[in-house]
Amino acid sequence: GLAFFPREICSLQGMLDLNLSENEMRTIPVDIGSLTCLTKLKLQENLLSKMPACIGNLTNLLSVDISENEFQYLPNEIGNWTKILRFSAAKNSLRELPQTIGNWEELIDLEIQENAFRTLPKTIGKFLKLKKLVANDCEISRLPDEIFDCP
């Protein structure tokens, strides 16, 4: 598989769907921020541990899957994905999610199982359309009270 994220892809600014799953990539180039038309991003099953802040430029994303990587933290800028419907970050080493995910008011599917979370952000209560939350095999001892604000 690919050991490096092909930077040439970042010049394809009209691209809607990017799937670079099941590779051996360790980094995401900052150039990814130029793919502002992307609606679907699949990077699962790589060796990724850091997401550049410019990922927040991808404001048209509807679906993101970064499962089975080595992420411990995600940048606050992912809160800019205000159209996102589905987010999967299962099987990483995530310790927390940024409070800014409260901006994901359209989110219907959140899969974050098998991570190192001790808690979830209180802003999770803003997920008014959430239909599916999968958070098993984490270190969460208590859900934030705000989650019960979800209809």
Secondary structure as UniProt FT lines:
FT   HELIX           7..11
FT   TURN            13..14
FT   STRAND          17..19
FT   HELIX           30..34
FT   TURN            36..37
FT   STRAND          40..42
FT   HELIX           53..57
FT   TURN            59..60
FT   STRAND          63..65
FT   HELIX           76..80
FT   TURN            82..83
FT   STRAND          86..88
FT   HELIX           99..103
FT   TURN            105..106
FT   STRAND          109..111
FT   HELIX           122..126
FT   TURN            128..129
FT   STRAND          132..134
FT   HELIX           145..149
//
